Amino acid sequence: MSFGHKHILGIEHLSREDIFQILDTAAGFKEINTRAIKKVPTLRGRTIINLFFEASTRTRTSFEIAGKRLSADTVNISASSSSVVKGETLEDTARNIEAMHPDIIVMRHGASGAPHYLAERLDCAIVNAGDGAHEHPSQALLDLFTIREKKGSLEGLKVAIVGDIAHSRVARSNLYALTRVGAEVRLAGPGTMVPPGIEKLGAEVHHDINDAIRDADVVMMLRIQLERQGKTLLPSLREFSRFYGLNQDNLKLARPDALVMHPGPMNRGVEIASSVADGPQNVILDQVENGVAVRMALLYLVAGGEATEES
Amino acid sequence: MPEVTTVILNQAGINRALTRIAHEILEHNKGTEDLVLIGIRTGGDHIAGDLADRIAAIEGEKPPLGAIDITMYRDDLDSRGSLPLGRTEVPFDVDGRKIVLVDDVLYTGRTIRAAMDALIDLGRPRNIQLAVLIDRGHRELPIRPDYVGRNVPTSREEDVAVDFDAERHPCEVRLIKP
């Protein structure tokens, strides 16, 4: 049995079976990360290029470690140090990289659809590490992995996603992934930050955080992207924090065993109170730990390509 | 052409072979000190569990039991694609241990090569021995078993199937001719 996709561009095109295949594969890889010798020869001789047009520490490091633990050669290229600043187009940059025969390009770009554009033009496999406000598939998959690990299953769970839904690729990928595996998704945010019509994708929409959190099994807080649109969409951060921040009081509305999640980096005191971020229900660092195993699974599954022989 | 299936080892034959292997392991290692059994998924782990029970019945002490999945160590990612991954569970330190690696059917030896690489990534065992229920020949690597249940001459076109019962004990070995 091989994985049915050459690229990982988004969750939208993955089936429930694909998602579980990725999670099960990641579970097999997780054990390696706790060994003394954290390396297996699975992708020996493969070259993976991390092509990051946007700043990222966590995701890029996680993909880099994932590749290295599978014995692939990983090379990082960031936009600020590349010929992008000299005016090269995305396609030219990518073609030049492809001429060096990488097997996989892991890519982050500020424009939605950029990885899809390259996937149509290049021969190597593309893994989307975040494209604009569109998708961030590896984040959603590591969130599902963490929830499944803590809760035992995903089906029927009530998951609240709170904050700037409109500009969040994490929210979009999680919405696709969670609804596909049978979880109930509730979105909450101020009117300016919830895209109209998103309920058509299978989510309940609330404008009061308390309605979204009530009886939830998981509360997922999104980062307010201060560097992007914080100024125009919000009267003030203090007001946002008062109405949409997670704190010890409103967390009591969720189930007592509810998980608190955040994709990072956190704005402490804005979308999440420090007492909650460091509290007993937080699984924020579990998310980071599981990210490596999930990304190992993604790299392994796309590296296998289409099998030429049935096992 | 219909397949022709021959039973080459029945329950009684399997019991005799595994009991003999259990005795041989104990004799060779002079007891159970530092001895561990690690089975290769899937099949070898069930046989390792069976052997551990037999060793416990003879010696009064059950050796630690582990299981490894060798998918990450395969050499055929290009031709067979990304096969599903199983779990590796070795809940003890392998440093200085005498490891009996257990598999159900020994064929080309490539699985054993991968398993030895996997074991060495977990630490530095004192030695690695190999126990198999069936050796069907056709080695492609310089690997030989220390303990063999039954040598079965086969052709490459044939297949050897080990069946397990509900308790995961081996109950029958069949030779399948195409």
Contacts between the chains, C-beta under 8 A, distances in Angstrom:
chain1	res1	chain2	res2	distance
A	1	B	81	8.0
A	1	B	83	6.9
A	1	B	84	6.0
A	2	B	80	7.9
A	2	B	81	3.4
A	2	B	82	5.8
A	2	B	83	7.9
A	3	B	81	7.4
A	3	B	82	5.3
A	21	B	84	7.4
A	24	B	84	7.0
A	24	B	85	7.1
A	25	B	82	7.6
A	25	B	84	7.1
A	25	B	85	4.9
A	27	B	85	7.8
A	27	B	87	7.0
A	28	B	69	6.5
A	28	B	71	7.3
A	28	B	72	7.7
A	28	B	85	3.2
A	28	B	86	6.2
A	28	B	87	5.8
A	28	B	88	7.6
A	29	B	72	7.7
A	29	B	85	6.8
A	31	B	87	6.9
A	31	B	88	5.5
A	31	B	89	7.9
A	32	B	72	7.7
A	35	B	121	7.2
A	35	B	122	6.7
A	36	B	123	7.2
A	37	B	121	5.1
A	37	B	122	7.5
A	39	B	121	7.1
A	40	B	72	4.2
A	40	B	73	6.7
A	40	B	118	7.8
A	40	B	121	6.7
A	41	B	72	7.4
A	41	B	73	6.2
A	41	B	117	6.9
A	42	B	72	4.4
A	42	B	73	7.3
A	42	B	74	7.9
A	42	B	77	7.1
A	43	B	77	7.7
A	70	B	72	7.8
A	297	B	85	7.8
A	300	B	82	5.6
A	300	B	85	7.7
A	301	B	82	4.9
A	303	B	77	6.7
A	303	B	82	6.9
A	304	B	77	5.8
A	304	B	80	8.0
A	304	B	81	4.0
A	304	B	82	2.8
A	304	B	83	7.7
A	305	B	78	7.8
A	305	B	81	6.3
A	306	B	81	6.7
A	307	B	79	7.4
A	307	B	80	5.5
A	307	B	81	3.1
A	308	B	78	7.7
A	308	B	79	5.5
A	308	B	80	7.9
A	308	B	81	7.8
A	309	B	79	5.2
A	309	B	80	5.8
A	311	B	80	5.4
A	311	B	83	6.2
